[in-house]
Amino acid sequence: MAKFIFQTKDAAELKPEYDAVIIGSGGTGISAAIQAHELGLNVVVLEKNEALGGNTNKASSGMNASESNVQYQHGIIDHNEDFYKETMKGGGLMNDPSMLRFFVDHSAAAISWLKDHDIVVNDLTITGGMSRKRCHRPANFAPIGAFLETNLLKVADKEDIPVFNNSRVTKLIQNSDKKVTGVEVETNDGVKQVNAKAVLLATGGYGAAKDIIAKYRPDLADYKTTNQAGATGDGLKLAESVNGQLVQMNLIQVHPTAQTDNSRVFLIGEAVRGEGAILVNKAGKRFVNELNTRKIVSNAITNLHEDGAYLIFDQGIRNHVKAVDFYDSVGLVEHGDSLKDLAEKIGVNAANLVDTVSTWNKEVEADHDSEFGRTTGMDRGITEGPFFAIHVHPAIHYTMGGIHINPNTEVLDTNGNVISGLYAAGEVSGGLHGNNRIGGNSIAETVIFGRQAGIKMTEFIRNK
Ligand SMILES: Cc1cc2nc3c(=O)[nH]c(=O)nc-3n(C[C@H](O)[C@H](O)[C@H](O)COP(=O)(O)OP(=O)(O)OC[C@H]3O[C@@H](n4cnc5c(N)ncnc54)[C@H](O)[C@@H]3O)c2cc1C
């Protein structure tokens, strides 16, 4: 079948007015556009990059939800309350409770909404800090991000939703009542003003914004990032220009397993550990519960002072994580016919590695990790050659801070009042994740709060 390519519009076709302007073409922006369009709004999506999809395209592991039909089909009985509590615990009790409550309670509906649009995520895996398989992904284990983005764009294409790329929004326009009434956008056809009854900031985070990171987290200034180059926090600056409030800006997630050896950084998805991989140090020994929260695992790797660590897995695990084929195709995966062979190739103590894996396999069989108390990602051991290793290092991955919104996705000003006509959702917003985002919660956030933004903008416009 021919590869689907979404046709963006020519800048000359941009109209001077729409009901709603949506800034950003990631999972949040496109979900919002579809939902608002289906509710009758005339929407437009403006994307600054040539390529659509932002960081959403890069997501690999999956999308979390509790009490979903998919979980029941897999025989898993889950509870929204557990998802809430575990996310709150993982976020250091710093999550905005009302945002988190809305998120959890609408997570299963997001999976069903995708299914209604023929976007089926009916396999499950697990990510760090979760007690159950909540991380939904396609049946062929394909990385969630590009799968979601492509399929959302297929829906947008069918519904004829206009998307303009190479269109950078540089200004929010306000009327004398401080209501947001449109945007200024730089296009290939010059700078244009687009008026709207509502504007959504779906511009993603600031993981690649050296200036913002240096301001709020100078200790991370030299870290590499897994983010796309356009994750420069534009939405935060736009919100600030109309007195929008930013929250928790110092909360930046460092992902434990990035491959940073070359100039292009690759995220090695949590699913590799979720499906059974372990982490070892140069001595060939495990040093942490690999599926503890990202913060704890990142700190454990940094504290080795060995320039990273190694993910170790086998063919059986590889068969359950399609992304490994991609990592291999770009040269990130070391192969060994035996564990000894693998250890020699990566410069890890071979005798210890053989010992570590043998002990680990026994613990998997007994379902008891006596050393580090790991309780998840133990469905299979590391038994079936060939064996594989990936050198990993912590890198800036996700920005938990951002624009202060309420569960209606309305942007709040520095006095806590709603800025009329301005909405924000997705990674550009702050507060949902506390001090540590759980893997799989962000893609879920794009669909849950993207949809919510579409609904709330429509309601706002209908009630005008
Ligand atoms: C490598 C990697 C792997 C990940 N894996 C997972 C995972 O498995 N599960 C999970 O839950 N999360 C994962 N995440 C996080 C998740 O992908 C993102 O947080 C989420 O996709 C953000 O979606 P978004 O729509 O808010 O922003 P984005 O997808 O980043 O989209 C924002 C868009 O807005 C555009 N934009 C910005 N400024 C402007 C402007 N001024 N004018 C016009 N357009 C603008 C950007 O160019 C971008 O295209 C991962 C992230 C990375 C980097």
PDBQT file of the ligand as one rigid body, heavy atoms in Angstrom, charges set to zero:
ROOT
HETATM    1  C1  LIG A 501      11.905  10.574  21.907  1.00  0.00    +0.000 C 
HETATM    2  C2  LIG A 501      10.603  10.731  22.636  1.00  0.00    +0.000 A 
HETATM    3  C3  LIG A 501       9.856   9.596  22.991  1.00  0.00    +0.000 A 
HETATM    4  C4  LIG A 501       8.655   9.728  23.684  1.00  0.00    +0.000 A 
HETATM    5  N1  LIG A 501       7.912   8.613  23.988  1.00  0.00    +0.000 NA
HETATM    6  C5  LIG A 501       6.717   8.754  24.604  1.00  0.00    +0.000 A 
HETATM    7  C6  LIG A 501       5.868   7.625  24.853  1.00  0.00    +0.000 A 
HETATM    8  O1  LIG A 501       6.156   6.508  24.457  1.00  0.00    +0.000 OA
HETATM    9  N2  LIG A 501       4.703   7.825  25.512  1.00  0.00    +0.000 N 
HETATM   10  C7  LIG A 501       4.326   9.076  25.942  1.00  0.00    +0.000 A 
HETATM   11  O2  LIG A 501       3.280   9.194  26.561  1.00  0.00    +0.000 OA
HETATM   12  N3  LIG A 501       5.071  10.156  25.667  1.00  0.00    +0.000 NA
HETATM   13  C8  LIG A 501       6.253  10.029  25.005  1.00  0.00    +0.000 A 
HETATM   14  N4  LIG A 501       7.002  11.136  24.731  1.00  0.00    +0.000 N 
HETATM   15  C9  LIG A 501       6.468  12.467  25.049  1.00  0.00    +0.000 C 
HETATM   16  C10 LIG A 501       5.418  12.853  24.012  1.00  0.00    +0.000 C 
HETATM   17  O3  LIG A 501       5.801  12.399  22.740  1.00  0.00    +0.000 OA
HETATM   18  C11 LIG A 501       5.223  14.352  23.938  1.00  0.00    +0.000 C 
HETATM   19  O4  LIG A 501       5.194  14.921  25.202  1.00  0.00    +0.000 OA
HETATM   20  C12 LIG A 501       3.909  14.674  23.246  1.00  0.00    +0.000 C 
HETATM   21  O5  LIG A 501       3.863  14.021  22.008  1.00  0.00    +0.000 OA
HETATM   22  C13 LIG A 501       3.753  16.171  23.046  1.00  0.00    +0.000 C 
HETATM   23  O6  LIG A 501       2.673  16.382  22.191  1.00  0.00    +0.000 OA
HETATM   24  P1  LIG A 501       2.182  17.848  21.897  1.00  0.00    +0.000 P 
HETATM   25  O7  LIG A 501       1.138  17.734  20.864  1.00  0.00    +0.000 OA
HETATM   26  O8  LIG A 501       1.857  18.536  23.157  1.00  0.00    +0.000 OA
HETATM   27  O9  LIG A 501       3.492  18.563  21.297  1.00  0.00    +0.000 OA
HETATM   28  P2  LIG A 501       4.322  18.188  19.985  1.00  0.00    +0.000 P 
HETATM   29  O10 LIG A 501       4.007  16.843  19.496  1.00  0.00    +0.000 OA
HETATM   30  O11 LIG A 501       5.739  18.502  20.266  1.00  0.00    +0.000 OA
HETATM   31  O12 LIG A 501       3.746  19.205  18.906  1.00  0.00    +0.000 OA
HETATM   32  C14 LIG A 501       3.910  20.590  19.049  1.00  0.00    +0.000 C 
HETATM   33  C15 LIG A 501       4.033  21.200  17.666  1.00  0.00    +0.000 C 
HETATM   34  O13 LIG A 501       3.901  22.618  17.767  1.00  0.00    +0.000 OA
HETATM   35  C16 LIG A 501       4.782  23.210  16.843  1.00  0.00    +0.000 C 
HETATM   36  N5  LIG A 501       5.058  24.600  17.225  1.00  0.00    +0.000 N 
HETATM   37  C17 LIG A 501       5.799  25.033  18.274  1.00  0.00    +0.000 A 
HETATM   38  N6  LIG A 501       5.838  26.372  18.287  1.00  0.00    +0.000 NA
HETATM   39  C18 LIG A 501       5.093  26.808  17.235  1.00  0.00    +0.000 A 
HETATM   40  C19 LIG A 501       4.775  28.100  16.713  1.00  0.00    +0.000 A 
HETATM   41  N7  LIG A 501       5.247  29.233  17.278  1.00  0.00    +0.000 N 
HETATM   42  N8  LIG A 501       3.989  28.182  15.611  1.00  0.00    +0.000 NA
HETATM   43  C20 LIG A 501       3.525  27.055  14.995  1.00  0.00    +0.000 A 
HETATM   44  N9  LIG A 501       3.829  25.805  15.435  1.00  0.00    +0.000 NA
HETATM   45  C21 LIG A 501       4.592  25.681  16.558  1.00  0.00    +0.000 A 
HETATM   46  C22 LIG A 501       6.014  22.323  16.944  1.00  0.00    +0.000 C 
HETATM   47  O14 LIG A 501       6.865  22.478  15.833  1.00  0.00    +0.000 OA
HETATM   48  C23 LIG A 501       5.389  20.939  17.028  1.00  0.00    +0.000 C 
HETATM   49  O15 LIG A 501       5.230  20.348  15.765  1.00  0.00    +0.000 OA
HETATM   50  C24 LIG A 501       8.207  11.022  24.043  1.00  0.00    +0.000 A 
HETATM   51  C25 LIG A 501       8.944  12.159  23.685  1.00  0.00    +0.000 A 
HETATM   52  C26 LIG A 501      10.125  12.023  22.975  1.00  0.00    +0.000 A 
HETATM   53  C27 LIG A 501      10.910  13.263  22.604  1.00  0.00    +0.000 C 
ENDROOT
TORSDOF 0
